[in-house]
Amino acid sequence: MQKTGKKAIVKEMFDGIAHRYDFLNHFLSLGIDNYWRKKALLHLKSFKNPYILDVASGTGDFAIAALKYNPSKIIGIDLSIEMLKKGDEKLLKKGLDRVIQLQPGDSENLAFENETFDAVTVAFGVRNFENLIQGLKEMNRVLRKGGRVIILEFSKPSSKFFRLLFNFYFFYILPLIGKLVSRHSKAYTYLPESVDTFPCGKDFLAIMNHSGFRSVSAQPLTWGIATIYTGVK
């Protein structure tokens, strides 16, 4: 794969499903993705009016959920212009566009000064990075000392029996429904493939350590379908 190959593929893919992304997210996860987001964002409790960067923000669901913790401001970035357009529509409708600002941005080349943010959040986005370590190092760079990264990502269930059930749904049922609803042939085939090849658990924590984070931790959710990863600068 060429250096910019994955970024181009991911951008095209999410541009193509933006019109149905929110519906499919909640429908295909049976709404449990909202619970996962709330659980992950509990790690913002120790901050007072944090300045937050939401990476791979998409249509802004994670950023909107983070408003519970009274941030001074949230900037959300994403490669997909169409996803950001849908997010902007949602923010305007909810009257949240003054607190949350969505803009195009590359996770591996963040357009912000060193030590700008109190927290960096990412929901279901790090597995799409072309260069995972570079993306994590960039997030570390823009965090203030003592700042925290909060990453929510799919992972592999620990129970062999549940993993079999989950894989059947993930590799066969989900892509079929996703294709029928979104009319995009690749996006919901890419999803299970990207999760299957992503380093999760201890492997990902080791990568976070290598990228400059300390006090890293992993909290599996719902039998390990998703995991909350946190680290401190």
WOGI-V975179 format. One record per residue. N is the residue number from 1. RES is the residue in one letter. PHI is phi in whole degrees, 0 to 359 (NA if undefined). OMEGA is omega in whole degrees, -180 to 180 (none if undefined). NEAR is the number of other C-alpha atoms within 8 Angstrom. Layout:
n | res | phi | omega | near
N | RES | PHI | OMEGA | NEAR
N | RES | PHI | OMEGA | NEAR
//
This chain:
n | res | phi | omega | near
1 | M | NA | 179 | 4
2 | Q | 290 | -175 | 5
3 | K | 306 | -178 | 6
4 | T | 262 | -175 | 7
5 | G | 300 | -176 | 8
6 | K | 294 | 179 | 12
7 | K | 301 | -179 | 11
8 | A | 296 | -180 | 8
9 | I | 295 | -179 | 8
10 | V | 297 | 180 | 9
11 | K | 299 | -179 | 10
12 | E | 298 | -177 | 9
13 | M | 296 | -178 | 11
14 | F | 286 | 172 | 12
15 | D | 301 | -176 | 11
16 | G | 286 | -178 | 9
17 | I | 250 | -175 | 12
18 | A | 304 | -176 | 11
19 | H | 294 | -179 | 9
20 | R | 236 | -171 | 9
21 | Y | 299 | -177 | 9
22 | D | 299 | -180 | 9
23 | F | 299 | -178 | 7
24 | L | 293 | 178 | 10
25 | N | 305 | -176 | 10
26 | H | 285 | -178 | 12
27 | F | 292 | -175 | 8
28 | L | 288 | 177 | 8
29 | S | 262 | -177 | 8
30 | L | 59 | 177 | 7
31 | G | 83 | -176 | 10
32 | I | 288 | 178 | 8
33 | D | 297 | 177 | 10
34 | N | 294 | 177 | 8
35 | Y | 297 | 180 | 8
36 | W | 300 | -180 | 11
37 | R | 298 | 180 | 12
38 | K | 299 | 180 | 9
39 | K | 297 | -179 | 7
40 | A | 296 | -174 | 11
41 | L | 284 | 173 | 11
42 | L | 301 | 180 | 7
43 | H | 288 | 175 | 7
44 | L | 269 | -174 | 8
45 | K | 303 | -175 | 8
46 | S | 282 | -179 | 5
47 | F | 264 | 174 | 8
48 | K | 250 | -179 | 8
49 | N | 50 | -177 | 8
50 | P | 290 | 172 | 13
51 | Y | 265 | -169 | 11
52 | I | 242 | 169 | 13
53 | L | 252 | 177 | 12
54 | D | 255 | -176 | 14
55 | V | 272 | -176 | 13
56 | A | 55 | -170 | 14
57 | S | 290 | 179 | 16
58 | G | 60 | 180 | 12
59 | T | 268 | 169 | 12
60 | G | 90 | -177 | 11
61 | D | 299 | -179 | 8
62 | F | 293 | 179 | 12
63 | A | 297 | 180 | 12
64 | I | 295 | 179 | 8
65 | A | 296 | -179 | 10
66 | A | 288 | -180 | 10
67 | L | 297 | 178 | 8
68 | K | 303 | -175 | 5
69 | Y | 259 | 172 | 11
70 | N | 52 | 178 | 9
71 | P | 292 | 175 | 13
72 | S | 290 | 177 | 8
73 | K | 191 | 174 | 10
74 | I | 233 | 172 | 13
75 | I | 251 | 178 | 11
76 | G | 250 | 179 | 16
77 | I | 239 | 178 | 16
78 | D | 199 | 176 | 17
79 | L | 285 | -173 | 10
80 | S | 275 | 179 | 12
81 | I | 294 | -178 | 9
82 | E | 293 | 176 | 10
83 | M | 295 | 179 | 14
84 | L | 296 | 177 | 16
85 | K | 299 | 178 | 9
86 | K | 296 | 178 | 11
87 | G | 297 | 179 | 12
88 | D | 298 | 178 | 11
89 | E | 299 | -179 | 8
90 | K | 294 | -179 | 9
91 | L | 295 | 179 | 11
92 | L | 297 | -180 | 9
93 | K | 296 | -179 | 7
94 | K | 270 | -179 | 6
95 | G | 70 | -176 | 7
96 | L | 250 | -172 | 9
97 | D | 287 | 177 | 9
98 | R | 277 | -178 | 6
99 | V | 268 | -179 | 9
100 | I | 250 | 178 | 13
101 | Q | 241 | 178 | 10
102 | L | 260 | -179 | 13
103 | Q | 207 | 177 | 9
104 | P | 297 | 180 | 10
105 | G | 189 | -180 | 10
106 | D | 255 | -177 | 9
107 | S | 299 | -177 | 13
108 | E | 265 | 179 | 10
109 | N | 209 | -174 | 8
110 | L | 291 | -175 | 10
111 | A | 270 | -179 | 5
112 | F | 224 | 179 | 6
113 | E | 290 | 174 | 6
114 | N | 303 | 173 | 8
115 | E | 53 | -180 | 9
116 | T | 263 | -169 | 9
117 | F | 250 | 174 | 13
118 | D | 279 | -179 | 13
119 | A | 212 | 173 | 14
120 | V | 238 | -179 | 14
121 | T | 242 | 175 | 12
122 | V | 213 | 176 | 14
123 | A | 243 | 176 | 13
124 | F | 56 | -178 | 10
125 | G | 233 | -172 | 10
126 | V | 293 | 180 | 12
127 | R | 291 | 178 | 10
128 | N | 268 | 179 | 9
129 | F | 296 | 176 | 12
130 | E | 287 | 177 | 8
131 | N | 236 | -173 | 7
132 | L | 299 | -178 | 9
133 | I | 296 | 178 | 10
134 | Q | 298 | 178 | 9
135 | G | 297 | 179 | 13
136 | L | 293 | 178 | 11
137 | K | 296 | 178 | 10
138 | E | 294 | 177 | 12
139 | M | 296 | 177 | 12
140 | N | 295 | -177 | 12
141 | R | 299 | -174 | 9
142 | V | 274 | 176 | 13
143 | L | 280 | 171 | 17
144 | R | 287 | 178 | 12
145 | K | 300 | -176 | 6
146 | G | 89 | 177 | 8
147 | G | 290 | -173 | 11
148 | R | 233 | 171 | 12
149 | V | 259 | 179 | 13
150 | I | 233 | -175 | 15
151 | I | 240 | 174 | 13
152 | L | 249 | -176 | 14
153 | E | 212 | 174 | 13
154 | F | 296 | 177 | 9
155 | S | 215 | -176 | 13
156 | K | 257 | 179 | 11
157 | P | 305 | -177 | 11
158 | S | 282 | 179 | 8
159 | S | 286 | -179 | 7
160 | K | 298 | -180 | 7
161 | F | 295 | -180 | 6
162 | F | 294 | 178 | 10
163 | R | 297 | 178 | 11
164 | L | 297 | 179 | 8
165 | L | 297 | -179 | 8
166 | F | 297 | -180 | 9
167 | N | 297 | 178 | 9
168 | F | 298 | 178 | 9
169 | Y | 294 | -173 | 9
170 | F | 292 | -175 | 10
171 | F | 266 | -176 | 10
172 | Y | 239 | -177 | 9
173 | I | 282 | -178 | 9
174 | L | 303 | 179 | 11
175 | P | 299 | -180 | 12
176 | L | 293 | 179 | 9
177 | I | 295 | 180 | 8
178 | G | 301 | -180 | 13
179 | K | 292 | -179 | 13
180 | L | 296 | -176 | 8
181 | V | 277 | -176 | 8
182 | S | 274 | -176 | 10
183 | R | 64 | 178 | 8
184 | H | 245 | -170 | 12
185 | S | 283 | -172 | 7
186 | K | 255 | -168 | 8
187 | A | 303 | -174 | 13
188 | Y | 268 | 165 | 13
189 | T | 268 | 177 | 10
190 | Y | 298 | -175 | 8
191 | L | 305 | -180 | 8
192 | P | 295 | 178 | 10
193 | E | 294 | -179 | 8
194 | S | 291 | 178 | 10
195 | V | 290 | -177 | 11
196 | D | 296 | -177 | 8
197 | T | 263 | -177 | 6
198 | F | 281 | 178 | 8
199 | P | 287 | -177 | 6
200 | C | 245 | 178 | 9
201 | G | 62 | -177 | 9
202 | K | 300 | 179 | 7
203 | D | 297 | 180 | 8
204 | F | 288 | 177 | 9
205 | L | 299 | 178 | 13
206 | A | 296 | 178 | 8
207 | I | 292 | 177 | 9
208 | M | 298 | 177 | 14
209 | N | 300 | -180 | 10
210 | H | 297 | -178 | 8
211 | S | 272 | 174 | 11
212 | G | 109 | -179 | 9
213 | F | 271 | 176 | 12
214 | R | 238 | -179 | 9
215 | S | 51 | -178 | 7
216 | V | 285 | 180 | 12
217 | S | 211 | 178 | 8
218 | A | 229 | 180 | 11
219 | Q | 235 | 180 | 7
220 | P | 293 | 179 | 10
221 | L | 235 | 174 | 10
222 | T | 49 | 179 | 6
223 | W | 60 | 176 | 9
224 | G | 90 | 177 | 11
225 | I | 297 | 177 | 11
226 | A | 227 | 180 | 13
227 | T | 220 | 172 | 14
228 | I | 263 | 176 | 13
229 | Y | 249 | 176 | 14
230 | T | 228 | 177 | 12
231 | G | 204 | -177 | 13
232 | V | 240 | 176 | 11
233 | K | 276 | none | 12
//
